[in-house]
Amino acid sequence: MLPFLKMVNDDVAKKPFVSVIIPTWRDQKILSECLGGLAKQDYPRNRYEIILVSADKLEVTELGVKIVYVPQNTNPAGARNIGVAAARGEILAFVDDDCIIPPDWISKAVCCLQEKNAALVGGPAVPPDNRPFSYRLAGYLLGAPFVTGSINGRYRAAKKTGEADDYNLILANNFVRKDAFLAISGFDVDQLPCEDYGLYSRLKKAGYKLIYAPEIAVRHHVKPLFFPFINKIFYFANGRSLLMLRHPETARLLYLIPSIFTLALAVVIPLGFFSIKFLYLLAGILSIYAVWILICAFYIFLKFEKNPLVFLYSPPAIFLAHLSYGLGFLHGIYKYLIGDYKGGIKSGGKYRQDSEIHRD
């Protein structure tokens, strides 16, 4: 072998091996787009593997893809754990099957993990811009700090790389060292949804460093307004309250505000029938909130898309998102109190496939 070629081969061999783990249950056309992005990575192809975890029969034509089948009732946390058990990599990459992946995704993440001496690195999962209006507006709401608070960095690239808290990261775009993942026993199958938040909080509690890197971005489809998006918010809030009750160190005042608002409305509205003072109080609360919503709508209009429909539809969408989050948070508390969360909180209805690996 020529000396130059030997040096190149040795350099490639030194690169850490990466296992990309993808639980999947969607239309294979969507999955193919994700796999197509993974096939075009600038990272050496012999230094990463792709593992699909599914409860359904898959017809995958892409070369070098490993398929792991799981029982129909396996939840996403369990599916990812099973994928990890089949993985050969020293670095685990978690991505959703409806993500659009750029060619430098793996190489940038590996570089960041090594340079920052971190256990986990993640970036934003940005909603695509070329979608119908109801999808675009849902993406704008998720990326607006006045609507989603500090978690908006999960959906819009923040300005700089730095140490992350659990709310900065999203499971659709994570790289984690396998030894750290196994040291905390992987994903908690009883923490669903928000199993990703549970993983992050346990890693931090164990002393590991987590990094948010905006340059490690993927495109990730979101649910459209109104019902699919609102249903997703409701379900997500269930997991957030469940995590807070099971791990109190994850509690933040910000997460409680929508529930406090929802409870305030539930108490003040009935009392308004008995005393005009409560009607005045209700009017005051709603007036302040209405002004806040209009400010949020104007921000979204200026920041994302100067379309009158954006300004028109944003207020009711924001209100329903906040109300749904508040109700979902309270529902998660109820599930915890009655002990009905083993194996995770199940979502119901038409959009259940967003949270479980099997189809209804």
DOSE-234141 format. One record per residue (C-alpha): x, y, z. Coordinates in pm, whole numbers, plus 50000, padded with zeros to 5 digits. Example, Ala and Ser with C-alpha at 12.3 -4.5 7.8 and 13.67 -1.06 7.14 Angstrom:
2
+-------+-------+-------+
!    xx !    yy !    zz !
+-------+-------+-------+
! 51230 ! 49550 ! 50780 !
! 51367 ! 49894 ! 50714 !
+-------+-------+-------+
//
This chain:
360
+-------+-------+-------+
!    xx !    yy !    zz !
+-------+-------+-------+
! 50000 ! 50000 ! 50000 !
! 50128 ! 50346 ! 49913 !
! 50230 ! 50549 ! 50223 !
! 49980 ! 50826 ! 50143 !
! 49689 ! 50582 ! 50114 !
! 49794 ! 50413 ! 50437 !
! 49790 ! 50751 ! 50616 !
! 49441 ! 50823 ! 50481 !
! 49312 ! 50481 ! 50589 !
! 49467 ! 50519 ! 50934 !
! 49304 ! 50861 ! 50972 !
! 48964 ! 50722 ! 50875 !
! 49004 ! 50431 ! 51117 !
! 49066 ! 50674 ! 51403 !
! 48729 ! 50841 ! 51354 !
! 48474 ! 50724 ! 51612 !
! 48213 ! 50479 ! 51491 !
! 47861 ! 50625 ! 51497 !
! 47532 ! 50433 ! 51520 !
! 47234 ! 50627 ! 51385 !
! 46917 ! 50493 ! 51550 !
! 46577 ! 50570 ! 51396 !
! 46247 ! 50438 ! 51532 !
! 46009 ! 50439 ! 51237 !
! 45640 ! 50383 ! 51168 !
! 45565 ! 50631 ! 50890 !
! 45511 ! 50618 ! 50517 !
! 45830 ! 50486 ! 50360 !
! 45848 ! 50780 ! 50118 !
! 45912 ! 51005 ! 50420 !
! 46161 ! 50757 ! 50563 !
! 46342 ! 50737 ! 50228 !
! 46406 ! 51111 ! 50237 !
! 46571 ! 51072 ! 50578 !
! 46777 ! 50773 ! 50463 !
! 46876 ! 50960 ! 50148 !
! 47029 ! 51235 ! 50360 !
! 47218 ! 50980 ! 50569 !
! 47356 ! 50813 ! 50255 !
! 47512 ! 51144 ! 50145 !
! 47708 ! 51216 ! 50462 !
! 48064 ! 51345 ! 50425 !
! 48161 ! 51120 ! 50718 !
! 48335 ! 50796 ! 50607 !
! 48063 ! 50543 ! 50522 !
! 48251 ! 50261 ! 50692 !
! 48251 ! 50458 ! 51019 !
! 47875 ! 50479 ! 51073 !
! 47577 ! 50246 ! 51063 !
! 47204 ! 50306 ! 51029 !
! 46965 ! 50111 ! 51252 !
! 46589 ! 50122 ! 51189 !
! 46363 ! 50008 ! 51472 !
! 46010 ! 49918 ! 51366 !
! 45708 ! 49714 ! 51464 !
! 45601 ! 49684 ! 51100 !
! 45756 ! 49511 ! 50801 !
! 45987 ! 49748 ! 50615 !
! 46092 ! 49734 ! 50250 !
! 46419 ! 49925 ! 50255 !
! 46634 ! 49935 ! 49942 !
! 46916 ! 50146 ! 50082 !
! 47235 ! 49944 ! 50130 !
! 47387 ! 49894 ! 50471 !
! 47071 ! 49959 ! 50672 !
! 47009 ! 49729 ! 50968 !
! 46645 ! 49667 ! 51068 !
! 46548 ! 49565 ! 51420 !
! 46188 ! 49454 ! 51471 !
! 46009 ! 49508 ! 51801 !
! 45669 ! 49405 ! 51943 !
! 45370 ! 49617 ! 51841 !
! 45324 ! 49767 ! 52188 !
! 45683 ! 49896 ! 52218 !
! 45693 ! 50265 ! 52301 !
! 45954 ! 50503 ! 52149 !
! 46178 ! 50498 ! 52458 !
! 46186 ! 50119 ! 52456 !
! 46241 ! 50112 ! 52079 !
! 46545 ! 50336 ! 52107 !
! 46687 ! 50126 ! 52391 !
! 46649 ! 49816 ! 52174 !
! 46822 ! 50000 ! 51891 !
! 47111 ! 50086 ! 52123 !
! 47145 ! 49720 ! 52222 !
! 47201 ! 49637 ! 51855 !
! 47442 ! 49927 ! 51799 !
! 47817 ! 49890 ! 51746 !
! 47903 ! 50258 ! 51771 !
! 48079 ! 50442 ! 52051 !
! 47859 ! 50739 ! 51961 !
! 47480 ! 50707 ! 51933 !
! 47290 ! 50941 ! 51703 !
! 46915 ! 50976 ! 51754 !
! 46705 ! 51128 ! 51478 !
! 46340 ! 51103 ! 51375 !
! 46234 ! 50930 ! 51056 !
! 46076 ! 51248 ! 50914 !
! 46392 ! 51458 ! 50945 !
! 46579 ! 51603 ! 50648 !
! 46949 ! 51563 ! 50721 !
! 47232 ! 51777 ! 50576 !
! 47550 ! 51606 ! 50448 !
! 47775 ! 51738 ! 50726 !
! 47544 ! 51638 ! 51012 !
! 47752 ! 51351 ! 51153 !
! 48093 ! 51511 ! 51098 !
! 47997 ! 51837 ! 51271 !
! 47844 ! 51654 ! 51568 !
! 48144 ! 51424 ! 51616 !
! 48380 ! 51722 ! 51598 !
! 48173 ! 51912 ! 51856 !
! 48160 ! 51614 ! 52093 !
! 48536 ! 51579 ! 52079 !
! 48624 ! 51949 ! 52101 !
! 48385 ! 52022 ! 52388 !
! 48458 ! 51697 ! 52576 !
! 48083 ! 51649 ! 52610 !
! 47865 ! 51344 ! 52667 !
! 47585 ! 51475 ! 52449 !
! 47550 ! 51732 ! 52175 !
! 47233 ! 51838 ! 52001 !
! 47104 ! 52105 ! 51771 !
! 46773 ! 52245 ! 51653 !
! 46511 ! 52058 ! 51452 !
! 46393 ! 52341 ! 51229 !
! 46051 ! 52317 ! 51058 !
! 46077 ! 52337 ! 50675 !
! 45973 ! 52666 ! 50514 !
! 45823 ! 52515 ! 50198 !
! 45512 ! 52370 ! 50362 !
! 45143 ! 52472 ! 50346 !
! 45032 ! 52763 ! 50563 !
! 44899 ! 52558 ! 50857 !
! 45236 ! 52380 ! 50888 !
! 45439 ! 52700 ! 50855 !
! 45238 ! 52879 ! 51122 !
! 45277 ! 52586 ! 51362 !
! 45652 ! 52609 ! 51308 !
! 45648 ! 52983 ! 51373 !
! 45468 ! 52932 ! 51704 !
! 45726 ! 52677 ! 51817 !
! 46011 ! 52909 ! 51723 !
! 45870 ! 53221 ! 51891 !
! 46018 ! 53290 ! 52238 !
! 45707 ! 53479 ! 52348 !
! 45497 ! 53168 ! 52281 !
! 45711 ! 52869 ! 52383 !
! 45954 ! 53043 ! 52615 !
! 46305 ! 52908 ! 52649 !
! 46242 ! 52591 ! 52446 !
! 46223 ! 52785 ! 52119 !
! 46591 ! 52705 ! 52056 !
! 46480 ! 52351 ! 51982 !
! 46305 ! 52478 ! 51668 !
! 46513 ! 52782 ! 51566 !
! 46890 ! 52801 ! 51569 !
! 47020 ! 53003 ! 51864 !
! 47313 ! 53238 ! 51815 !
! 47595 ! 53039 ! 51972 !
! 47720 ! 52703 ! 52088 !
! 47726 ! 52645 ! 52462 !
! 47640 ! 52421 ! 52754 !
! 47277 ! 52316 ! 52743 !
! 46997 ! 52264 ! 52987 !
! 46729 ! 52006 ! 52919 !
! 46495 ! 52256 ! 52751 !
! 46753 ! 52351 ! 52482 !
! 46767 ! 52005 ! 52327 !
! 46536 ! 51786 ! 52121 !
! 46553 ! 51410 ! 52067 !
! 46505 ! 51445 ! 51691 !
! 46865 ! 51567 ! 51673 !
! 47100 ! 51423 ! 51938 !
! 47441 ! 51259 ! 51957 !
! 47540 ! 51092 ! 52284 !
! 47840 ! 50887 ! 52392 !
! 47733 ! 50528 ! 52436 !
! 47922 ! 50481 ! 52763 !
! 47740 ! 50779 ! 52919 !
! 47405 ! 50657 ! 52784 !
! 47455 ! 50312 ! 52935 !
! 47587 ! 50454 ! 53262 !
! 47244 ! 50606 ! 53332 !
! 47057 ! 50301 ! 53193 !
! 46935 ! 50471 ! 52877 !
! 46582 ! 50595 ! 52824 !
! 46324 ! 50551 ! 53099 !
! 46037 ! 50356 ! 52941 !
! 45796 ! 50489 ! 53205 !
! 45877 ! 50851 ! 53114 !
! 45670 ! 50906 ! 52804 !
! 45637 ! 51156 ! 52654 !
! 45944 ! 51372 ! 52731 !
! 46173 ! 51072 ! 52758 !
! 46438 ! 51298 ! 52604 !
! 46407 ! 51551 ! 52887 !
! 46439 ! 51265 ! 53132 !
! 46760 ! 51150 ! 52963 !
! 46909 ! 51501 ! 52966 !
! 46827 ! 51566 ! 53330 !
! 46975 ! 51233 ! 53442 !
! 47291 ! 51294 ! 53239 !
! 47335 ! 51637 ! 53399 !
! 47261 ! 51496 ! 53744 !
! 47535 ! 51236 ! 53687 !
! 47782 ! 51515 ! 53609 !
! 47797 ! 51489 ! 53230 !
! 47829 ! 51791 ! 53001 !
! 47554 ! 51862 ! 52746 !
! 47615 ! 52095 ! 52451 !
! 47372 ! 52285 ! 52229 !
! 47524 ! 52351 ! 51885 !
! 47308 ! 52550 ! 51639 !
! 47524 ! 52445 ! 51344 !
! 47416 ! 52081 ! 51394 !
! 47068 ! 52135 ! 51253 !
! 46814 ! 51916 ! 51078 !
! 46483 ! 51996 ! 50913 !
! 46193 ! 51836 ! 51098 !
! 45827 ! 51828 ! 50998 !
! 45573 ! 51957 ! 51251 !
! 45204 ! 51888 ! 51291 !
! 44972 ! 52143 ! 51128 !
! 44725 ! 52372 ! 51295 !
! 44479 ! 52334 ! 51442 !
! 44387 ! 52000 ! 51597 !
! 44699 ! 51791 ! 51520 !
! 44927 ! 52063 ! 51657 !
! 44713 ! 52131 ! 51965 !
! 44684 ! 51759 ! 52037 !
! 45062 ! 51727 ! 52022 !
! 45103 ! 52018 ! 52267 !
! 44853 ! 51856 ! 52506 !
! 45037 ! 51525 ! 52497 !
! 45379 ! 51686 ! 52539 !
! 45257 ! 51873 ! 52849 !
! 45151 ! 51542 ! 53004 !
! 45511 ! 51429 ! 52990 !
! 45648 ! 51754 ! 53124 !
! 45438 ! 51738 ! 53442 !
! 45506 ! 51365 ! 53482 !
! 45880 ! 51433 ! 53463 !
! 45855 ! 51719 ! 53713 !
! 45674 ! 51501 ! 53966 !
! 45908 ! 51205 ! 53922 !
! 46220 ! 51425 ! 53916 !
! 46147 ! 51750 ! 54105 !
! 46485 ! 51898 ! 54010 !
! 46351 ! 51945 ! 53655 !
! 46075 ! 52183 ! 53769 !
! 46072 ! 52538 ! 53626 !
! 45825 ! 52817 ! 53699 !
! 45789 ! 52870 ! 53325 !
! 45636 ! 52524 ! 53284 !
! 45369 ! 52603 ! 53544 !
! 45243 ! 52932 ! 53398 !
! 44998 ! 52786 ! 53140 !
! 44848 ! 52558 ! 53406 !
! 44815 ! 52846 ! 53653 !
! 44641 ! 53048 ! 53381 !
! 44409 ! 52756 ! 53300 !
! 44323 ! 52702 ! 53667 !
! 44262 ! 53074 ! 53714 !
! 44009 ! 53072 ! 53431 !
! 43845 ! 52756 ! 53567 !
! 43800 ! 52918 ! 53909 !
! 43718 ! 53277 ! 53815 !
! 43466 ! 53208 ! 53537 !
! 43216 ! 53016 ! 53759 !
! 43261 ! 53265 ! 54044 !
! 43172 ! 53543 ! 53803 !
! 42813 ! 53420 ! 53807 !
! 42794 ! 53495 ! 54180 !
! 42990 ! 53817 ! 54213 !
! 43060 ! 54104 ! 53976 !
! 43404 ! 54144 ! 54137 !
! 43511 ! 53818 ! 53981 !
! 43380 ! 53934 ! 53645 !
! 43603 ! 54241 ! 53676 !
! 43893 ! 54015 ! 53770 !
! 43822 ! 53791 ! 53472 !
! 43803 ! 54091 ! 53241 !
! 44137 ! 54215 ! 53376 !
! 44308 ! 53879 ! 53328 !
! 44174 ! 53838 ! 52976 !
! 44258 ! 54196 ! 52878 !
! 44621 ! 54158 ! 52983 !
! 44642 ! 53823 ! 52810 !
! 44481 ! 53960 ! 52492 !
! 44741 ! 54238 ! 52475 !
! 45017 ! 53982 ! 52526 !
! 44879 ! 53759 ! 52249 !
! 44861 ! 54052 ! 52006 !
! 45223 ! 54140 ! 52083 !
! 45318 ! 53777 ! 52017 !
! 45122 ! 53774 ! 51691 !
! 45289 ! 54095 ! 51576 !
! 45632 ! 53950 ! 51661 !
! 45559 ! 53636 ! 51458 !
! 45433 ! 53849 ! 51168 !
! 45751 ! 54061 ! 51165 !
! 45999 ! 53783 ! 51242 !
! 45883 ! 53497 ! 51024 !
! 45637 ! 53591 ! 50751 !
! 45476 ! 53926 ! 50668 !
! 45148 ! 53768 ! 50569 !
! 44818 ! 53912 ! 50705 !
! 44694 ! 53557 ! 50762 !
! 44984 ! 53497 ! 50999 !
! 44875 ! 53791 ! 51213 !
! 44508 ! 53689 ! 51189 !
! 44550 ! 53323 ! 51285 !
! 44827 ! 53361 ! 51541 !
! 44612 ! 53488 ! 51835 !
! 44364 ! 53195 ! 51841 !
! 44647 ! 52950 ! 51774 !
! 44852 ! 53087 ! 52064 !
! 44553 ! 53081 ! 52298 !
! 44467 ! 52721 ! 52209 !
! 44832 ! 52616 ! 52244 !
! 44858 ! 52771 ! 52592 !
! 44522 ! 52628 ! 52700 !
! 44608 ! 52284 ! 52563 !
! 44945 ! 52288 ! 52739 !
! 44782 ! 52391 ! 53067 !
! 44520 ! 52116 ! 53043 !
! 44779 ! 51860 ! 52938 !
! 45004 ! 51952 ! 53230 !
! 44716 ! 51905 ! 53473 !
! 44619 ! 51578 ! 53306 !
! 44975 ! 51451 ! 53352 !
! 44956 ! 51535 ! 53724 !
! 44630 ! 51339 ! 53746 !
! 44788 ! 51039 ! 53570 !
! 45079 ! 51048 ! 53813 !
! 44857 ! 51071 ! 54120 !
! 44650 ! 50768 ! 54019 !
! 44963 ! 50575 ! 53919 !
! 44857 ! 50537 ! 53556 !
! 45189 ! 50604 ! 53386 !
! 45375 ! 50272 ! 53379 !
! 45509 ! 50225 ! 53029 !
! 45447 ! 50594 ! 52967 !
! 45132 ! 50800 ! 52928 !
! 44944 ! 50684 ! 52620 !
! 44811 ! 50935 ! 52373 !
! 44471 ! 50881 ! 52223 !
! 44286 ! 50964 ! 51908 !
! 44378 ! 50986 ! 51543 !
! 44723 ! 51132 ! 51604 !
! 44844 ! 50862 ! 51839 !
! 45111 ! 50752 ! 51591 !
! 45313 ! 51059 ! 51680 !
! 45395 ! 50914 ! 52019 !
! 45397 ! 50539 ! 51971 !
! 45591 ! 50321 ! 51737 !
! 45294 ! 50120 ! 51617 !
! 45001 ! 50222 ! 51402 !
! 44643 ! 50203 ! 51522 !
+-------+-------+-------+
//
